[in-house]
């Protein structure tokens, strides 16, 4: 009986809010390049499989028609947020407090460049190898840092104004670190071959790299 009640409580928690439709309209979108519209995908957070989010696949987008963008989305929870691209490098306009709305209309949206440079930090550990036996501690540790170049056609301003459902929002564009990727690898110095594999002596190198990527984010809690 207790298990059954627990199961009912879980179902009530997950299905306490009924799914509803919401129409999202953007009258005018200023793309940097016309082909950018093919990368313009709206994302819904906190819903879908394991609440990992969903990508809207029903949108109609055209730089020739008015409005430039229109879609009907299914909002499944009161915590769902809409993320709208503001550049091609994962920058977003994030709208919250949307569950009880039937329509969201944005008068004008500008698409910017992501002008931040990715930082790559690498750690290299060198271990001694004698007759194919590896030491417990590295005899040398090196650190490297590099900056990746970026293309900056249209730098975003520090602040901007958006009109949503007739309400003006004066907001700042925030810089947030995202997509921290780790790469691991190893190698031998001198190179290990089939001939010297059994009694190899030299160094084994472990490599760990971290890429820090920054994005542009605008957050608006719709009134």
Buried (B, 14 or more C-beta within 10 A) or exposed (E): EEEEEEEEEEEEEEEEBEEEEBEBBBBBBEBBEEEBBEEBEBBBBBBEEEBEBBEBEEBEBEEEEEBBBBBBBBBBBEBBBBBBBBBBBBBBBBBBEBBEBEEBBBBBBBBBBBBBBBBBEBEBBBBBBEEEEEEEEBEEEEEEEEEEEEEEEEEBEEEBEBEBEEEEBEEEBEBEEBEEEEEEEEEBEEEBEEEBEEEBEBBBBBBBBEBBBBBBBBBBEBE
